[in-house]
Amino acid sequence: MIAYVDGTPSGDEAVVWAIEEAGRRGVVVRVLPRREPDRLLAEAADAAMIVVGSTGFLAMSRLSTGSTAMEVAVRADVPVVVIRPGLPDAAPGPSAGRVVAGVDGSALSEAAIRFAFTEADDRECGLTLVHAVDREEDREPGEAALTRLAGERPDVRTVVRAGLASRILIDESAGAELLVIGSRGRAGLSGMLLGSVSQAVVHRAHCPVAVVRAPPG
């Protein structure tokens, strides 16, 4: 496991979270100081995950300045967990103590869903699958899809709501262990975008956010 130190409060909290997580998993955490993205990604090639602070993501409106955290999140072949400083900042919600995963019905979310199931199993906690629809009349297909994903597991909660996906995910994140979202991820400045939903979630979620890049293809 890799923790990236960037000298910010969120970077410091990322190190603390990574050390606690590594202790829970019984693995070693490597704490790396400032690195160029290419070097950081090379050093993290064999890591289970990379943990970064959220401050780097605040540069999204100034992408011309570059952001190591952002570029790592969109290019890493392993999950990248983003830590915001000062969490928790909301009263526990319906998914408190659980892992939450966004499901959009595309290949983009498949890797994130697999990761979310594994994290819930490892943490011995429940999993909440969340799907947003545009209209109430679209709920039934969404509910059927999540029911198939949940299978026979009684510890899986499914949420299908009409509205903004980011808002629903943020609501469910209050008190959650981890919120998992998918990312296509592309190298280069033109690809350094997570999408509007992912951006909002990374900035405003009430728990750590795992960005899981979909495999190329």
JONORRA-V123680 format. One record per backbone hydrogen bond with DSSP energy under -1.0 kcal/mol. CO is the residue of the C=O (numbers start at 1). NH is the residue of the N-H. E is the energy in kcal/mol with one decimal. If there is no record, write none. Layout:
((CO | NH | E) (CO | NH | E))
This chain:
((1 | 30 | -3.2) (2 | 51 | -3.1) (3 | 32 | -3.0) (8 | 12 | -2.3) (9 | 13 | -2.3) (10 | 14 | -1.8) (11 | 15 | -1.6) (12 | 16 | -1.9) (13 | 17 | -2.7) (14 | 18 | -2.5) (15 | 19 | -2.4) (16 | 20 | -2.3) (17 | 21 | -2.7) (18 | 22 | -2.8) (19 | 23 | -2.2) (20 | 24 | -2.0) (21 | 25 | -2.1) (22 | 26 | -1.6) (22 | 27 | -2.3) (30 | 3 | -2.8) (32 | 5 | -3.1) (36 | 40 | -2.7) (37 | 41 | -2.9) (38 | 42 | -1.9) (39 | 43 | -2.4) (40 | 44 | -1.5) (42 | 45 | -1.1) (44 | 47 | -1.8) (49 | 2 | -2.4) (50 | 81 | -3.1) (51 | 4 | -2.7) (52 | 83 | -2.5) (54 | 57 | -1.6) (55 | 58 | -1.5) (56 | 59 | -1.1) (57 | 60 | -1.6) (59 | 62 | -2.2) (62 | 65 | -2.4) (63 | 66 | -1.2) (67 | 71 | -2.6) (68 | 72 | -2.6) (69 | 73 | -2.2) (70 | 74 | -1.9) (71 | 75 | -1.3) (72 | 76 | -2.6) (79 | 50 | -2.3) (80 | 211 | -3.4) (81 | 52 | -2.7) (82 | 209 | -2.2) (83 | 54 | -2.2) (93 | 96 | -1.6) (95 | 98 | -1.9) (98 | 177 | -2.6) (99 | 128 | -3.1) (100 | 180 | -3.2) (101 | 130 | -2.8) (106 | 109 | -1.2) (109 | 113 | -2.6) (110 | 114 | -2.3) (111 | 115 | -2.3) (112 | 116 | -2.5) (113 | 117 | -2.4) (114 | 118 | -2.1) (115 | 119 | -2.7) (116 | 120 | -2.5) (117 | 121 | -2.2) (118 | 122 | -2.8) (119 | 123 | -2.3) (120 | 125 | -2.3) (126 | 99 | -2.3) (127 | 157 | -3.1) (128 | 101 | -2.7) (129 | 159 | -2.7) (130 | 103 | -3.3) (131 | 161 | -1.6) (133 | 163 | -2.1) (135 | 138 | -1.9) (136 | 139 | -1.8) (138 | 142 | -1.2) (139 | 143 | -2.9) (140 | 144 | -2.2) (141 | 145 | -2.1) (142 | 146 | -2.3) (143 | 147 | -2.1) (144 | 148 | -1.8) (145 | 149 | -1.9) (146 | 150 | -2.6) (147 | 151 | -1.6) (150 | 153 | -1.7) (153 | 156 | -1.1) (155 | 127 | -2.0) (157 | 129 | -2.8) (159 | 131 | -2.7) (161 | 133 | -2.4) (164 | 168 | -2.1) (165 | 169 | -2.6) (166 | 170 | -2.5) (167 | 171 | -2.2) (168 | 172 | -2.2) (169 | 173 | -1.2) (171 | 174 | -1.0) (173 | 176 | -2.2) (174 | 93 | -2.7) (175 | 97 | -2.8) (178 | 100 | -2.9) (179 | 210 | -3.2) (180 | 102 | -2.2) (181 | 212 | -2.7) (183 | 214 | -3.1) (188 | 191 | -1.2) (189 | 192 | -1.6) (191 | 193 | -2.4) (195 | 199 | -2.6) (196 | 200 | -2.1) (197 | 201 | -2.4) (198 | 202 | -2.7) (199 | 203 | -2.0) (200 | 204 | -1.9) (201 | 205 | -2.4) (208 | 179 | -2.3) (209 | 82 | -3.4) (210 | 181 | -2.7) (211 | 80 | -2.3) (212 | 183 | -1.8))
